[in-house]
Amino acid sequence: MSMQAPVSPAREPVAKPVVESQGWSLPGIVMLAVGAVLAVAGLAVLGAAVGAASRQGLLTLGILLLVAAYLAFSGLTPVIGGEARVVQLFGQYRGTIRDPGLHWVNILAKRRRVSVRIRNHESAVTKVNDADGNPIEIAAVVVWQVADTAKALYSVDDFRQFVAIQTETAVRHIASAYPYTSHHPGELSLRENATEIGAKLSAEIAERVAAAGVRVVESRLTRLSYAPEIAQAMLRQQQAAAVVGARLTIVEGAVGMVRLALQHLQEQGVVELDEERKAAMVSNLLVVLCSEQATQQVVNTGSLYQ
């Protein structure tokens, strides 16, 4: 019995990506002048044919001159600054004209207008969980520009909608990859590291929209806050953390002042204190320095040990 080798499925041909190239065109001013001359000549020939005996030939020549003038005018394509014209002939891409001015293009070609100006897109406010699982509301704005008109028209269905969707996807991914606030030194967070987060967001959006021929100029977060259902609880947590941090700073400063006071008393020989009196002095100074309310001064009229 003969065994047949398994037949591998045929691979579909991969379409070659369309990349922007310079489109062919003629100077539009020259063709405008040629069309005007042809139109004037055609009208003159038709006028001469009215009184001529053999007018058939003149009529034919005049009509041909007017048709030629029409063709010359039909190919005129104005290109203004900040826009480009994508030339498409019989369904195939034939290049892009970016130079501002008046150009003449094949009259059979379709000329599609594409704006290459810098644009802004602001994403909608999105609710997403950060790296700690806390629900937050976040939004961003991205500044972008069409860099490759051929990819923008032929690689995606609608490059404007493509940029909007990919921006929202990148914002969600960045928001879920970092915490709202940092818990460890050197840890990136959405609130404290706006510049670094903006750079990472720009890089991710640029990677996602590269297939559409879009260049990202910059991006930044425009809104960042806790979701309403946890906003009050997180506010109390931040206030508690701030109080703890302030207390820690006060205690560290007070301990340093007490140490400095004992050192100066010992070096200058102002008074001799045993360990018990030093402990009492340290306790009194810490109470004075760390207390939130003003302390009452007490004058000791007795001896040091009474």
Stockholm file with secondary structure:
# STOCKHOLM 1.0

chainA/1-306         MSMQAPVSPAREPVAKPVVESQGWSLPGIVMLAVGAVLAVAGLAVLGAAVGAASRQGLLTLGILLLVAAYLAFSGLTPVIGGEARVVQLFGQYRGTIRDPGLHWVNILAKRRRVSVRIRNHESAVTKVNDADGNPIEIAAVVVWQVADTAKALYSVDDFRQFVAIQTETAVRHIASAYPYTSHHPGELSLRENATEIGAKLSAEIAERVAAAGVRVVESRLTRLSYAPEIAQAMLRQQQAAAVVGARLTIVEGAVGMVRLALQHLQEQGVVELDEERKAAMVSNLLVVLCSEQATQQVVNTGSLYQ
#=GR chainA/1-306 SS CCCCCCCCCCCCCCCCCCCCCBCCCEEHHHHHHHHHHHHHHHHHHHHHHHSCSSHHHHHHHHHHHHHHHHHHHHTEEEECTTEEEEEEETTEEEEEECSCEEEECCTTSEEEEEECSCEEEECCCEEEECTTSCEEEEEEEEEEEESCHHHHHHTSSCHHHHHHHHHHHHHHHHHHHSCSSCSSTTCCCTTTCHHHHHHHHHHHHHHHHGGGTEEEEEEEEEEEEECHHHHHHHHHHHHHHHHHHHHHHHHHHHHHHHHHHHHHHHHHTSCCCCHHHHHHHHHHHHHHHHCSSCCCCCCCCSCTTC
#=GC SS_cons         CCCCCCCCCCCCCCCCCCCCCBCCCEEHHHHHHHHHHHHHHHHHHHHHHHSCSSHHHHHHHHHHHHHHHHHHHHTEEEECTTEEEEEEETTEEEEEECSCEEEECCTTSEEEEEECSCEEEECCCEEEECTTSCEEEEEEEEEEEESCHHHHHHTSSCHHHHHHHHHHHHHHHHHHHSCSSCSSTTCCCTTTCHHHHHHHHHHHHHHHHGGGTEEEEEEEEEEEEECHHHHHHHHHHHHHHHHHHHHHHHHHHHHHHHHHHHHHHHHHTSCCCCHHHHHHHHHHHHHHHHCSSCCCCCCCCSCTTC
//
